[in-house]
Amino acid sequence: MNTFLQRFVGVYQQLKFFIWPYVIVVASALAIRLGLSSRTGTYFFINGLHTPAGDRFFPYITELGSTSAAVLICGLLLLINRRMSVVMATAYLFTATISFTTKALVAFPRPHRYFSERLHDIYFVPGVVVLDNNLSFPSGHSVCAFTAATVLSYYTRNKYWSLLYLLLALLVAYSRMYMSQHFLEDVSAGSLLGVFFSMVWLSFFGRREVSLSGQ
């Protein structure tokens, strides 16, 4: 077994408590997607699940996948351990580069553009600026959120905290669909990119001697 593969397996061992619940959620999402049979059916199913509470909650939770949140998280980690902060910051840059490159290559329209002739059928969250471009796939917020969740889960000693990180990342991903910024395929791919390439990055630069203690 080569050195990188050994390191990757080691990263996986540290993330099992995070990875398997994530796999179950993604598999369930794909099953729902298959059950609804089409991108359009899935989108309008989710679009029909809006509530007043959700309209207030999700515009805030989505910010956990923003650039501002990434800077804040790296800054907070810097107060705990410099190396951990550097690994998080560089993991963000690594996965974001892959995300932006994929967006440009795929150039898939966001829901607002994709359904340009059916906008009257869509519920839009009041006060939310809905993006209209060809940068839908993958979801950058989902990539960012799952990058953070993966790195934090790797460094956290008490692995039960991984479930909280996973939950927050899933809420970010769902918020992107809830606010009509992305499709299910976009957030699923974004989560996968965030998790897998964060694991690759940790295989090279992660160090288990550094950890979030007391959690």
C-alpha positions as CSV (number, residue, x, y, z in Angstrom):
1,M,0.0,0.0,0.0
2,N,1.6,3.3,-1.0
3,T,2.1,6.1,1.4
4,F,-0.7,8.3,0.2
5,L,-3.3,5.5,0.3
6,Q,-2.2,4.7,3.8
7,R,-2.7,8.3,4.9
8,F,-6.1,8.4,3.1
9,V,-7.2,5.3,5.0
10,G,-5.9,6.8,8.2
11,V,-8.0,10.0,7.5
12,Y,-11.1,7.8,6.8
13,Q,-10.6,6.0,10.1
14,Q,-10.7,9.3,11.9
15,L,-13.9,10.3,9.9
16,K,-15.9,7.1,10.0
17,F,-18.4,8.6,12.5
18,F,-18.9,11.4,10.1
19,I,-18.7,9.6,6.8
20,W,-21.3,6.8,7.3
21,P,-24.2,9.1,8.4
22,Y,-23.3,11.3,5.5
23,V,-23.4,8.4,3.1
24,I,-26.8,7.4,4.4
25,V,-28.2,10.9,3.9
26,V,-26.8,11.2,0.4
27,A,-28.2,7.7,-0.5
28,S,-31.6,8.7,0.8
29,A,-31.5,11.9,-1.2
30,L,-30.6,10.0,-4.3
31,A,-33.5,7.6,-3.6
32,I,-35.9,10.5,-3.3
33,R,-34.5,11.9,-6.6
34,L,-35.1,8.6,-8.4
35,G,-38.6,8.4,-6.8
36,L,-39.5,11.8,-8.1
37,S,-38.0,10.8,-11.5
38,S,-36.8,14.2,-12.7
39,R,-34.9,17.3,-11.9
40,T,-38.1,19.3,-12.3
41,G,-40.2,17.1,-10.1
42,T,-37.6,17.2,-7.3
43,Y,-37.2,21.0,-7.5
44,F,-40.9,21.7,-7.3
45,F,-41.4,19.1,-4.5
46,I,-38.8,21.0,-2.4
47,N,-40.2,24.3,-3.5
48,G,-43.5,23.3,-2.1
49,L,-42.1,22.8,1.4
50,H,-41.8,26.4,2.4
51,T,-42.9,27.7,5.8
52,P,-42.8,31.2,7.5
53,A,-40.2,29.8,10.0
54,G,-38.1,28.4,7.2
55,D,-38.2,31.7,5.3
56,R,-36.7,33.4,8.3
57,F,-34.2,30.6,9.3
58,F,-32.6,29.4,6.0
59,P,-31.3,32.8,4.8
60,Y,-29.2,32.9,8.0
61,I,-28.1,29.3,8.1
62,T,-26.9,29.5,4.4
63,E,-24.3,32.0,5.5
64,L,-22.4,29.2,7.2
65,G,-21.3,28.2,3.7
66,S,-20.2,31.7,2.7
67,T,-16.7,33.2,2.3
68,S,-17.3,35.3,5.4
69,A,-18.0,32.2,7.5
70,A,-14.8,30.5,6.1
71,V,-12.7,33.5,7.2
72,L,-14.4,33.6,10.6
73,I,-13.9,29.8,11.2
74,C,-10.2,30.1,10.2
75,G,-9.8,33.0,12.5
76,L,-11.3,31.2,15.5
77,L,-9.2,28.1,14.8
78,L,-6.1,30.4,14.8
79,L,-6.9,31.1,18.5
80,I,-6.7,27.4,19.2
81,N,-3.9,26.2,17.0
82,R,-2.1,27.8,14.1
83,R,-1.5,24.6,12.1
84,M,-5.2,23.6,12.3
85,S,-6.2,27.1,11.1
86,V,-3.7,26.8,8.1
87,V,-5.0,23.3,7.2
88,M,-8.6,24.6,7.3
89,A,-7.8,27.7,5.2
90,T,-5.8,25.8,2.6
91,A,-8.5,23.1,2.4
92,Y,-11.0,25.8,1.7
93,L,-8.8,27.2,-1.1
94,F,-8.3,23.7,-2.5
95,T,-11.9,22.7,-2.6
96,A,-13.1,26.1,-3.8
97,T,-10.7,26.0,-6.7
98,I,-12.1,22.7,-7.8
99,S,-15.6,24.0,-7.3
100,F,-15.1,27.2,-9.3
101,T,-13.4,25.3,-12.1
102,T,-16.2,22.7,-12.3
103,K,-18.8,25.5,-12.3
104,A,-17.1,27.2,-15.3
105,L,-16.7,23.9,-17.2
106,V,-20.2,22.6,-16.7
107,A,-21.9,26.0,-16.9
108,F,-25.3,24.7,-15.9
109,P,-28.1,27.3,-15.4
110,R,-29.4,28.0,-11.9
111,P,-33.1,27.3,-11.2
112,H,-34.2,30.9,-11.9
113,R,-32.7,30.7,-15.4
114,Y,-33.6,27.0,-16.0
115,F,-37.3,27.7,-15.2
116,S,-37.4,31.2,-16.8
117,E,-40.7,30.4,-18.5
118,R,-42.2,29.0,-15.3
119,L,-41.3,31.7,-12.7
120,H,-44.9,32.3,-11.9
121,D,-45.1,28.7,-10.6
122,I,-42.2,29.1,-8.2
123,Y,-42.2,30.3,-4.6
124,F,-39.3,32.7,-3.9
125,V,-38.3,33.5,-0.3
126,P,-39.1,37.2,0.4
127,G,-36.1,39.4,0.6
128,V,-33.7,36.8,-0.9
129,V,-31.9,37.9,-4.1
130,V,-32.1,34.9,-6.4
131,L,-29.1,34.4,-8.6
132,D,-29.6,34.0,-12.3
133,N,-26.5,32.7,-14.1
134,N,-24.9,29.5,-15.5
135,L,-22.9,28.6,-12.3
136,S,-25.3,26.2,-10.7
137,F,-23.3,23.0,-10.6
138,P,-21.9,22.3,-8.1
139,S,-23.1,24.4,-5.1
140,G,-20.2,26.4,-3.8
141,H,-21.9,27.0,-0.4
142,S,-22.2,23.2,0.0
143,V,-18.6,22.6,-0.9
144,C,-17.6,25.2,1.7
145,A,-19.8,23.8,4.4
146,F,-18.8,20.2,3.9
147,T,-15.1,21.2,3.7
148,A,-15.4,22.8,7.2
149,A,-17.5,19.9,8.5
150,T,-14.9,17.3,7.3
151,V,-11.9,19.1,8.7
152,L,-13.5,19.9,12.0
153,S,-14.7,16.3,12.4
154,Y,-11.1,15.1,11.6
155,Y,-9.6,17.2,14.4
156,T,-12.3,16.8,17.0
157,R,-11.5,14.2,19.6
158,N,-15.1,13.6,20.7
159,K,-16.5,12.2,17.4
160,Y,-20.1,12.8,18.5
161,W,-19.5,16.4,17.6
162,S,-19.1,15.2,14.0
163,L,-22.9,14.7,13.9
164,L,-23.4,18.4,14.7
165,Y,-21.0,19.5,12.0
166,L,-22.7,17.2,9.6
167,L,-26.1,18.5,10.5
168,L,-25.0,22.1,10.0
169,A,-23.5,21.3,6.6
170,L,-26.7,19.5,5.6
171,L,-28.8,22.5,6.6
172,V,-26.5,24.8,4.5
173,A,-27.0,22.5,1.5
174,Y,-30.7,22.3,2.0
175,S,-30.9,26.1,2.3
176,R,-29.5,26.5,-1.2
177,M,-32.4,24.5,-2.6
178,Y,-34.9,26.1,-0.2
179,M,-34.0,29.5,-1.5
180,S,-34.0,28.4,-5.2
181,Q,-30.3,28.9,-5.7
182,H,-29.5,25.3,-6.6
183,F,-30.9,21.9,-7.6
184,L,-30.5,18.7,-5.5
185,E,-27.8,17.5,-8.0
186,D,-25.8,20.7,-7.3
187,V,-25.8,20.4,-3.5
188,S,-25.2,16.6,-3.6
189,A,-22.1,17.1,-5.9
190,G,-21.0,20.0,-3.8
191,S,-21.1,18.0,-0.6
192,L,-19.2,15.1,-2.3
193,L,-16.5,17.4,-3.6
194,G,-16.2,19.0,-0.1
195,V,-15.9,15.7,1.7
196,F,-13.7,13.8,-0.7
197,F,-11.2,16.5,-1.6
198,S,-10.9,17.6,2.1
199,M,-10.0,14.0,2.8
200,V,-7.4,14.2,0.1
201,W,-6.0,17.4,1.5
202,L,-5.9,16.0,5.1
203,S,-4.1,13.0,3.8
204,F,-1.2,15.3,2.8
205,F,-1.3,18.0,5.4
206,G,-3.5,16.8,8.4
207,R,-1.7,15.8,11.6
208,R,-3.6,14.0,14.3
209,E,-1.3,15.3,17.1
210,V,-3.2,18.6,16.6
211,S,-6.8,18.3,17.7
212,L,-9.8,20.1,19.2
213,S,-9.5,19.0,22.8
214,G,-12.2,19.1,25.4
215,Q,-14.9,18.3,22.9
